[in-house]
Amino acid sequence: MSRRRCTIVGGGPAGLSLALELAKLDYDIEVYQEPHPAGVGIVLDEDAIALLGRVDSECAGQALGACQSWDAVQLRIADERIVSGGHHIRGVARDTLVAALGRRAAAMGARLLAQRWDAHVPGGRRDLLVGADGVGSTVRQASAGEFGAVVAASKTRFLWLQAEGLLDAGFSFVATADGAYVAHVYPYSERCSAIVVESRPECLASAGLLHADRSTVERSLSGIFRDHLRIGGLRAVTFPWQPFRTVRNRRWHAGNRVLIGDAAHTAHFSVGSGTKLAIEDAVALATQLGRCADLETAVRRYEAVRRPEVARVQADARSSEIWFADLDRHVRLPPYQLAFALRTRREVNGYGWLRQRDPRFVARLHTTLRADSRFPAHPPDAVGQHVPEPRLLPLKLGRLVIPHRAAVVAGGGNPPRHGDAGLVLRPVPARPAHHAAAAAVPAALIVPAPCAASELPGGELPCLLTGRWPEVRDALITLRRHAGNRIVGALVDPESFDDAQAPLLAEMADFVAVPPAPKGQRVERTLLAERLRNELGLTVLLWTRAIDTDEANTLIAAGRTDGYVISEEG
């Protein structure tokens, strides 16, 4: 029986890891390697290092010996230098890892071909053709219709750059008159560090950098980050500016062709998972090929095993990508709140997680929260001497002070089930149609908790208007005209809300309630709430049926909302 033959297109970590795994199965293997692969350094967490050891312990040892490690991340924001701990990450030069994998693959019998694969040139008999050739995969493009590829571009533009010197891993945020920039920084060798600079195209165009030549861009970026990174200069490894492309495929296999790594799927570079996913794909595909005599069964099982994990990481990466796309808004936050928002942009990280890992950082965050204009100058005695969770801090709603950041909508005369609620909302009884302040919308009356009621003169209670935006807008105008200094809030319906009316909302409402989006992770669900809070300066309550207390703490501490409203009526 002849040996099974596999052609692998792409000689990066994905393709070479697969070559090593298939060599153990006695495959006849050829690997097409691009002469000049993109990228500078690779980020590996502890799981990725362990996985690499499973593929080849000698290769893993070589890579590990060349790695730069860090447990803390530095965030440079304005004049602040914030250090946060709880990380266990390594960086290694891409060339170093690829060379180690390549030597071991060749030693195991794989043929490494330093040439470009051509889909139109017959390659002889092969049992399997694997596309491991990255985001611009020629294997995928040659059968685009069968794979069903969908490629989405990010709103920002980025460059990979290299700097001489061992820089501290982390992020550097710089706000300029043209817009904001962020540098993702990590060391990958004893002498060099990788820097990914990201910004919105509007900022780059205003600064004259979007279409500038390479030397102009390098010189300008070196100046922008000089005070933060303290380096002599930056050298662009990729050029020109480009958006990150998220790749998804309806199918990862078609006949005897199969995709792995970035050819099959990509995840935004800010989560540092690309290499790990690629090696996991290689191991999973080889495992199924070893278990299944039938090729179609093997590739189907490979895809079934890998898709759930890839979908999870891509969802996580999309949240991170969206967060960085709103960089100009985030840099308006106080430094420690921006740092917290950065660390919790991904669903896997939250307030409780960070408080356990880095309590000193969270203590500084609480100082930031108390300095916010929405925090009352003289908080109620209930706060006490201990450090409460963000959701238990007092909050100003106009002239009203509530002791906690939670509100509850309770029907009838029953007391609310949420004992820590700072407000109780009850429906307003029907009003005569001729009432001067009555609009053609339903309304809710906010009844403050006893310790907050004294903050309102004459016992007057604030009003929260609910309904679709056009009617809420008209009711706001009417109520302001006839209600004097009454504290007024508005429930924003995302489906009917008109962005052009946002300035009117800021002028007329003392606070707003905003429901989360029905899908997506933390950042995507609260985009509208965060924008109204941090662009317009409104006090925002997230309107929801239920919320986990840790998630509530996370959203408040990250500046995505000031509090939340829970409806007990469903």
ROMI-380838 format. One record per residue (C-alpha): residue in three letters; z, x, y. Coordinates in steps of 0.25 Angstrom, whole numbers, plus 5000, padded with zeros to 4 digits. Example, Ala and Ser with C-alpha at 12.3 -4.5 7.8 and 13.67 -1.06 7.14 Angstrom:
  rest     w     u     v
   ALA  5031  5049  4982
   SER  5029  5055  4996
END
This chain:
  rest     w     u     v
   MET  5000  5000  5000
   SER  4996  5006  5014
   ARG  5006  5008  5025
   ARG  5006  4997  5035
   ARG  5000  5002  5048
   CYS  5005  4999  5062
   THR  4999  5003  5076
   ILE  5009  5003  5087
   VAL  5004  5002  5101
   GLY  5014  5008  5111
   GLY  5023  5021  5109
   GLY  5035  5017  5116
   PRO  5049  5013  5111
   ALA  5044  5001  5104
   GLY  5031  5006  5097
   LEU  5038  5019  5093
   SER  5051  5012  5088
   LEU  5042  5003  5079
   ALA  5034  5015  5074
   LEU  5047  5021  5069
   GLU  5052  5008  5063
   LEU  5038  5006  5056
   ALA  5038  5020  5051
   LYS  5050  5017  5043
   LEU  5042  5006  5036
   ASP  5031  5016  5033
   TYR  5021  5010  5043
   ASP  5008  5018  5047
   ILE  5011  5018  5062
   GLU  5003  5022  5074
   VAL  5008  5021  5088
   TYR  4999  5021  5101
   GLN  5007  5028  5113
   GLU  5004  5026  5127
   PRO  5002  5040  5134
   HIS  5011  5036  5146
   PRO  5021  5025  5143
   ALA  5028  5018  5155
   GLY  5043  5019  5158
   VAL  5053  5030  5161
   GLY  5066  5028  5154
   ILE  5071  5018  5143
   VAL  5084  5010  5144
   LEU  5092  5009  5130
   ASP  5105  5002  5128
   GLU  5114  5004  5116
   ASP  5106  4994  5107
   ALA  5093  5001  5110
   ILE  5099  5014  5106
   ALA  5104  5009  5093
   LEU  5090  5002  5090
   LEU  5083  5015  5093
   GLY  5092  5022  5083
   ARG  5088  5012  5073
   VAL  5074  5015  5075
   ASP  5076  5030  5074
   SER  5089  5037  5075
   GLU  5083  5051  5079
   CYS  5075  5045  5090
   ALA  5087  5037  5095
   GLY  5095  5050  5095
   GLN  5084  5057  5103
   ALA  5083  5045  5113
   LEU  5098  5044  5114
   GLY  5100  5059  5117
   ALA  5090  5057  5129
   CYS  5097  5045  5135
   GLN  5104  5043  5148
   SER  5116  5033  5146
   TRP  5123  5025  5156
   ASP  5135  5015  5155
   ALA  5135  5011  5170
   VAL  5124  5006  5179
   GLN  5124  5009  5194
   LEU  5119  4998  5204
   ARG  5116  5003  5218
   ILE  5115  4992  5228
   ALA  5115  4994  5243
   ASP  5126  5005  5245
   GLU  5133  5001  5232
   ARG  5134  5009  5219
   ILE  5139  5000  5208
   VAL  5142  5005  5194
   SER  5143  4995  5183
   GLY  5146  4998  5169
   GLY  5145  4992  5155
   HIS  5131  4998  5152
   HIS  5127  5006  5140
   ILE  5112  5010  5142
   ARG  5104  5023  5140
   GLY  5091  5027  5146
   VAL  5080  5037  5140
   ALA  5067  5042  5144
   ARG  5056  5033  5138
   ASP  5048  5046  5134
   THR  5060  5051  5127
   LEU  5062  5039  5119
   VAL  5047  5037  5116
   ALA  5046  5052  5112
   ALA  5058  5051  5102
   LEU  5052  5038  5096
   GLY  5038  5044  5095
   ARG  5043  5057  5088
   ARG  5050  5049  5078
   ALA  5039  5039  5075
   ALA  5029  5051  5073
   ALA  5039  5057  5064
   MET  5039  5044  5056
   GLY  5024  5044  5055
   ALA  5019  5036  5066
   ARG  5006  5040  5073
   LEU  5008  5041  5088
   LEU  4995  5040  5096
   ALA  4996  5043  5111
   GLN  4985  5034  5115
   ARG  4982  5020  5120
   TRP  4980  5009  5109
   ASP  4967  5001  5111
   ALA  4966  4987  5105
   HIS  4951  4988  5104
   VAL  4951  5001  5095
   PRO  4952  4998  5080
   GLY  4965  5004  5075
   GLY  4962  5003  5060
   ARG  4970  4995  5050
   ARG  4984  4992  5055
   ASP  4995  4982  5050
   LEU  5002  4981  5064
   LEU  4999  4983  5078
   VAL  5011  4984  5087
   GLY  5010  4983  5102
   ALA  5022  4991  5108
   ASP  5014  4995  5120
   GLY  5023  4989  5131
   VAL  5021  4978  5142
   GLY  5006  4981  5143
   SER  5004  4980  5128
   THR  4989  4982  5124
   VAL  4992  4976  5111
   ARG  4997  4964  5117
   GLN  4986  4963  5127
   ALA  4976  4965  5116
   SER  4981  4952  5110
   ALA  4987  4945  5122
   GLY  4983  4931  5118
   GLU  4990  4932  5104
   PHE  5003  4938  5109
   GLY  5004  4928  5121
   ALA  5009  4938  5131
   VAL  5015  4933  5144
   VAL  5018  4944  5154
   ALA  5026  4941  5167
   ALA  5028  4950  5179
   SER  5041  4952  5186
   LYS  5043  4949  5201
   THR  5047  4963  5204
   ARG  5039  4976  5203
   PHE  5045  4989  5197
   LEU  5042  5004  5195
   TRP  5048  5013  5185
   LEU  5052  5026  5192
   GLN  5058  5039  5188
   ALA  5069  5048  5195
   GLU  5073  5062  5192
   GLY  5088  5062  5190
   LEU  5099  5055  5182
   LEU  5101  5042  5189
   ASP  5112  5032  5186
   ALA  5107  5019  5179
   GLY  5107  5007  5187
   PHE  5101  4999  5198
   SER  5098  5002  5212
   PHE  5096  4991  5222
   VAL  5089  4993  5236
   ALA  5087  4982  5246
   THR  5076  4986  5257
   ALA  5070  4979  5268
   ASP  5058  4976  5259
   GLY  5066  4971  5247
   ALA  5075  4976  5236
   TYR  5072  4986  5225
   VAL  5080  4989  5212
   ALA  5080  5002  5204
   HIS  5083  5001  5189
   VAL  5088  5015  5186
   TYR  5092  5023  5174
   PRO  5092  5037  5169
   TYR  5084  5040  5156
   SER  5085  5055  5155
   GLU  5093  5067  5160
   ARG  5083  5069  5172
   CYS  5077  5056  5175
   SER  5080  5041  5178
   ALA  5071  5029  5178
   ILE  5071  5019  5190
   VAL  5064  5006  5189
   VAL  5062  5000  5204
   GLU  5060  4986  5205
   SER  5057  4977  5217
   ARG  5049  4964  5221
   PRO  5035  4966  5225
   GLU  5038  4960  5239
   CYS  5047  4971  5242
   LEU  5038  4982  5237
   ALA  5026  4976  5245
   SER  5035  4976  5258
   ALA  5039  4990  5256
   GLY  5025  4994  5253
   LEU  5028  4999  5239
   LEU  5021  4988  5230
   HIS  5007  4995  5231
   ALA  5011  5009  5236
   ASP  5007  5021  5229
   ARG  5017  5028  5219
   SER  5022  5039  5228
   THR  5025  5029  5239
   VAL  5033  5020  5230
   GLU  5040  5032  5223
   ARG  5044  5037  5237
   SER  5048  5024  5242
   LEU  5057  5020  5230
   SER  5063  5034  5230
   GLY  5068  5031  5245
   ILE  5072  5017  5242
   PHE  5082  5021  5231
   ARG  5085  5035  5236
   ASP  5099  5031  5240
   HIS  5102  5024  5227
   LEU  5096  5033  5217
   ARG  5098  5046  5224
   ILE  5085  5052  5218
   GLY  5074  5061  5224
   GLY  5062  5052  5220
   LEU  5056  5041  5210
   ARG  5044  5043  5202
   ALA  5037  5030  5198
   VAL  5034  5030  5183
   THR  5027  5017  5183
   PHE  5017  5013  5195
   PRO  5014  5004  5202
   TRP  5024  4993  5204
   GLN  5023  4982  5193
   PRO  5031  4970  5189
   PHE  5038  4970  5176
   ARG  5031  4962  5165
   THR  5038  4953  5155
   VAL  5030  4952  5143
   ARG  5032  4940  5133
   ASN  5023  4937  5121
   ARG  5021  4924  5114
   ARG  5019  4932  5101
   TRP  5023  4946  5098
   HIS  5013  4947  5086
   ALA  4999  4944  5083
   GLY  4993  4947  5070
   ASN  4997  4961  5067
   ARG  5000  4964  5082
   VAL  5014  4964  5087
   LEU  5021  4967  5100
   ILE  5034  4974  5102
   GLY  5042  4979  5114
   ASP  5036  4977  5128
   ALA  5023  4973  5122
   ALA  5030  4961  5117
   HIS  5040  4958  5128
   THR  5046  4965  5140
   ALA  5060  4964  5147
   HIS  5062  4968  5161
   PHE  5066  4982  5163
   SER  5079  4978  5170
   VAL  5085  4975  5156
   GLY  5081  4988  5149
   SER  5078  4981  5136
   GLY  5063  4985  5134
   THR  5065  4997  5125
   LYS  5076  4990  5117
   LEU  5067  4978  5114
   ALA  5055  4986  5110
   ILE  5063  4994  5100
   GLU  5069  4982  5095
   ASP  5055  4976  5093
   ALA  5051  4988  5085
   VAL  5063  4987  5076
   ALA  5061  4972  5074
   LEU  5046  4973  5071
   ALA  5048  4985  5061
   THR  5059  4977  5054
   GLN  5051  4965  5052
   LEU  5039  4973  5047
   GLY  5048  4980  5037
   ARG  5053  4967  5032
   CYS  5041  4958  5031
   ALA  5029  4962  5023
   ASP  5020  4952  5031
   LEU  5017  4957  5045
   GLU  5016  4943  5051
   THR  5030  4940  5046
   ALA  5035  4953  5051
   VAL  5030  4952  5066
   ARG  5034  4937  5066
   ARG  5048  4941  5062
   TYR  5049  4952  5072
   GLU  5045  4943  5084
   ALA  5055  4933  5079
   VAL  5066  4943  5079
   ARG  5063  4949  5092
   ARG  5059  4938  5101
   PRO  5073  4932  5103
   GLU  5079  4945  5108
   VAL  5067  4949  5117
   ALA  5068  4935  5123
   ARG  5082  4937  5126
   VAL  5080  4951  5133
   GLN  5068  4945  5140
   ALA  5076  4934  5146
   ASP  5087  4944  5150
   ALA  5076  4953  5156
   ARG  5070  4941  5164
   SER  5083  4938  5170
   SER  5084  4953  5175
   GLU  5070  4953  5180
   ILE  5072  4940  5188
   TRP  5085  4946  5194
   PHE  5078  4959  5199
   ALA  5067  4950  5204
   ASP  5077  4945  5214
   LEU  5082  4958  5219
   ASP  5080  4956  5233
   ARG  5090  4944  5232
   HIS  5100  4952  5223
   VAL  5102  4964  5233
   ARG  5108  4954  5243
   LEU  5120  4953  5233
   PRO  5132  4961  5236
   PRO  5131  4974  5227
   TYR  5141  4971  5216
   GLN  5136  4957  5215
   LEU  5122  4962  5214
   ALA  5126  4972  5203
   PHE  5133  4961  5195
   ALA  5120  4952  5197
   LEU  5112  4963  5192
   ARG  5121  4966  5179
   THR  5121  4951  5176
   ARG  5106  4947  5178
   ARG  5105  4947  5163
   GLU  5111  4936  5155
   VAL  5118  4946  5146
   ASN  5127  4951  5157
   GLY  5138  4942  5164
   TYR  5150  4943  5172
   GLY  5160  4943  5160
   TRP  5152  4954  5154
   LEU  5152  4963  5166
   ARG  5166  4960  5169
   GLN  5170  4965  5155
   ARG  5161  4978  5156
   ASP  5163  4981  5171
   PRO  5175  4975  5177
   ARG  5176  4984  5189
   PHE  5162  4980  5193
   VAL  5165  4965  5192
   ALA  5178  4968  5200
   ARG  5169  4973  5211
   LEU  5160  4961  5209
   HIS  5171  4951  5212
   THR  5174  4958  5225
   THR  5159  4956  5229
   LEU  5160  4941  5225
   ARG  5172  4939  5234
   ALA  5165  4945  5246
   ASP  5154  4935  5245
   SER  5153  4925  5257
   ARG  5155  4914  5247
   PHE  5168  4918  5243
   PRO  5179  4912  5251
   ALA  5187  4921  5261
   HIS  5200  4915  5256
   PRO  5198  4911  5242
   PRO  5208  4901  5235
   ASP  5221  4906  5229
   ALA  5215  4902  5216
   VAL  5207  4915  5215
   GLY  5220  4923  5213
   GLN  5222  4938  5211
   HIS  5213  4939  5199
   VAL  5198  4942  5199
   PRO  5192  4928  5195
   GLU  5178  4926  5189
   PRO  5167  4924  5199
   ARG  5166  4909  5196
   LEU  5181  4907  5199
   LEU  5180  4913  5213
   PRO  5180  4904  5225
   LEU  5168  4900  5233
   LYS  5164  4895  5246
   LEU  5155  4883  5247
   GLY  5152  4881  5262
   ARG  5166  4879  5267
   LEU  5172  4875  5254
   VAL  5179  4885  5245
   ILE  5180  4882  5230
   PRO  5189  4890  5221
   HIS  5179  4893  5210
   ARG  5164  4894  5209
   ALA  5163  4882  5199
   ALA  5160  4868  5202
   VAL  5159  4856  5193
   VAL  5151  4843  5193
   ALA  5161  4832  5187
   GLY  5158  4818  5185
   GLY  5167  4806  5187
   GLY  5182  4808  5190
   ASN  5184  4818  5179
   PRO  5190  4832  5183
   PRO  5180  4843  5180
   ARG  5181  4851  5167
   HIS  5179  4864  5174
   GLY  5193  4868  5179
   ASP  5189  4880  5187
   ALA  5179  4872  5195
   GLY  5180  4875  5210
   LEU  5172  4862  5213
   VAL  5170  4848  5207
   LEU  5158  4840  5210
   ARG  5157  4825  5208
   PRO  5146  4815  5211
   VAL  5146  4809  5225
   PRO  5147  4793  5224
   ALA  5135  4786  5228
   ARG  5133  4785  5243
   PRO  5127  4774  5251
   ALA  5112  4777  5254
   HIS  5115  4776  5269
   HIS  5125  4787  5269
   ALA  5121  4797  5280
   ALA  5123  4809  5271
   ALA  5117  4803  5258
   ALA  5104  4809  5253
   ALA  5096  4804  5242
   VAL  5102  4813  5232
   PRO  5114  4813  5223
   ALA  5126  4822  5228
   ALA  5139  4828  5222
   LEU  5152  4829  5229
   ILE  5159  4843  5228
   VAL  5174  4840  5226
   PRO  5181  4854  5228
   ALA  5193  4858  5220
   PRO  5206  4856  5227
   CYS  5208  4870  5231
   ALA  5195  4870  5238
   ALA  5195  4856  5245
   SER  5203  4861  5256
   GLU  5192  4870  5261
   LEU  5184  4857  5266
   PRO  5188  4851  5279
   GLY  5192  4836  5279
   GLY  5191  4836  5264
   GLU  5176  4835  5265
   LEU  5168  4838  5252
   PRO  5155  4846  5251
   CYS  5143  4839  5245
   LEU  5133  4844  5234
   LEU  5120  4838  5235
   THR  5112  4837  5222
   GLY  5098  4833  5219
   ARG  5083  4838  5220
   TRP  5081  4847  5232
   PRO  5073  4839  5242
   GLU  5084  4828  5241
   VAL  5095  4839  5242
   ARG  5088  4845  5254
   ASP  5088  4832  5261
   ALA  5102  4829  5258
   LEU  5107  4842  5263
   ILE  5100  4840  5276
   THR  5106  4826  5277
   LEU  5120  4830  5273
   ARG  5120  4842  5282
   ARG  5116  4833  5294
   HIS  5127  4822  5291
   ALA  5138  4830  5284
   GLY  5143  4840  5294
   ASN  5150  4852  5288
   ARG  5150  4846  5274
   ILE  5148  4857  5263
   VAL  5135  4854  5256
   GLY  5129  4859  5243
   ALA  5115  4856  5237
   LEU  5111  4857  5222
   VAL  5098  4864  5221
   ASP  5088  4858  5211
   PRO  5079  4870  5207
   GLU  5067  4861  5204
   SER  5067  4854  5217
   PHE  5072  4865  5226
   ASP  5062  4871  5237
   ASP  5064  4885  5240
   ALA  5059  4883  5254
   GLN  5072  4874  5256
   ALA  5081  4885  5253
   PRO  5085  4888  5267
   LEU  5088  4874  5270
   LEU  5097  4874  5258
   ALA  5104  4886  5263
   GLU  5106  4880  5277
   MET  5111  4866  5272
   ALA  5119  4869  5259
   ASP  5133  4876  5258
   PHE  5130  4878  5243
   VAL  5120  4875  5233
   ALA  5121  4872  5218
   VAL  5109  4877  5209
   PRO  5106  4874  5195
   PRO  5102  4886  5186
   ALA  5088  4887  5181
   PRO  5086  4881  5167
   LYS  5081  4893  5160
   GLY  5083  4908  5161
   GLN  5095  4918  5161
   ARG  5105  4919  5172
   VAL  5096  4925  5183
   GLU  5085  4915  5181
   ARG  5094  4903  5180
   THR  5101  4906  5193
   LEU  5089  4911  5202
   LEU  5089  4899  5212
   ALA  5104  4899  5213
   GLU  5104  4914  5215
   ARG  5093  4914  5226
   LEU  5100  4903  5234
   ARG  5113  4910  5234
   ASN  5108  4924  5237
   GLU  5095  4921  5246
   LEU  5101  4909  5254
   GLY  5116  4913  5253
   LEU  5119  4899  5247
   THR  5132  4897  5239
   VAL  5126  4893  5225
   LEU  5132  4885  5214
   LEU  5125  4885  5200
   TRP  5124  4871  5195
   THR  5125  4870  5180
   ARG  5130  4862  5169
   ALA  5137  4874  5162
   ILE  5139  4889  5165
   ASP  5147  4899  5157
   THR  5158  4905  5166
   ASP  5153  4919  5164
   GLU  5139  4915  5168
   ALA  5145  4908  5180
   ASN  5153  4921  5184
   THR  5140  4929  5182
   LEU  5132  4921  5191
   ILE  5142  4920  5202
   ALA  5145  4935  5202
   ALA  5130  4938  5202
   GLY  5128  4930  5214
   ARG  5119  4920  5207
   THR  5128  4908  5211
   ASP  5141  4906  5218
   GLY  5146  4896  5208
   TYR  5142  4885  5199
   VAL  5142  4870  5197
   ILE  5144  4864  5183
   SER  5141  4849  5180
   GLU  5150  4843  5170
   GLU  5141  4830  5170
   GLY  5130  4838  5163
END
